[in-house]
Each structure stands twice: as C-alpha cells, then as structure tokens.
Amino acid sequence: MHKKTLIENIDKIHTTEMGIGRIQRNLGISEEPVSYCISKLRKKDSKVRKEGKNYYVEVDTCIITINSSSFTIITAHKI
C-alpha cells in the first residue's frame, strides 16, 4: 500500500541541496541521488513501511527515508 503511494507520486520525489551530499556520502555513490533512490524504490523486492511522518524504503543494503507529506528524500543509509 505505501509503496503504491510512493510510485503514484514518483514525480514529486526530490531532495534538498544538503540532502544530495548527505545521501551520496552515506551510500558511497557519485551518481545523482534522486534517480538512484527512485530506481531502488522501483525494484521488485523493495519494501516500504510508514512510521510517523516518514516512509522507509528498504532494499538491497540500504534504507531510504522519505517524508510522507512533501516526498522529500531526507536521508539514506547503508544497513
């Protein structure tokens, strides 16, 4: 259910200037982080849960935190 909501609003998913660096640093990636996170969300085996005001996308070896009202990617971490 939560994954469906994120997919339906995929065009609204974004991050802040500070978020770009934080996500790249935390995940050890150099590519554009919003596209990277969206590709992770779209994976068949990604799992989405909602706790409070945030969605948590768990896939592969990372957890991506997305605000549920603004669809802002707040952060992402390796597990």
N, C-alpha and C positions, 0 to 999 in steps of 0.2 A: 504493500500500500504506500509506504513512504518513498520507496524507490520510484514508483509510478508518478508521484507528485514531483519529484526532482526531474525526472525525464520530461514530464509535461512542461516544466518551466526551465528547461535546459538553456534557453536563450537568455535567461535572466541571471544565470550563474556568472559571477565575477569575483574579483578580489580587489584589494586596495594596493596602492604603491608599496606600502610597508609589507603587505601580505605576499607580494611577489617574491621579494628577497627571503622572507621567512620560510615560505613553502619550498623554494629552491634549495635553501640551506638545509632545512630539516630532512628533505627527501634525497638530497645529494644529486639534484638534477640541474641541467643548464637550460633545458627547453622551457618554453612558455608554460607557466604553471596552470593556468585555467584550462587550456586544451588538454594538458596532461591529466588533470583531475577529472575532467569530463570523460576522457577515454577510459579512465579507471572505473568511473561510475557506470558506464555503459557495458562493462564486462558482465557476462552472464553470471559469473559467480560472486559478484559484489553483493554485499549485504548492507542494508540501510536500517538504522534504528533512530528513533527520536527520543531525546532526553531533554526535557525543559524546552528551551528555545532553539536548540540545535539539532541538526541531523548529523549522524556519524556514519560515514561510508567506510566499511571495512572490506578491503580487497587486497589480494597478494600479501605484501608485507607492510601495508600502511593503513592508517586511519585518517580520513579527511573530515574536517569539521566544517559544516556549512550552516549559517544562520537560517532558520526556517522562515523568517518573515522577509528578509532582504535578499536571500540567496547569495550572500557574500561568503566566499571561502575564507574562513578565519585563519585556519592553520592546517597543517598536515604533518603527521609524524610516522616514522618507521616503527613497526612493532618489534 
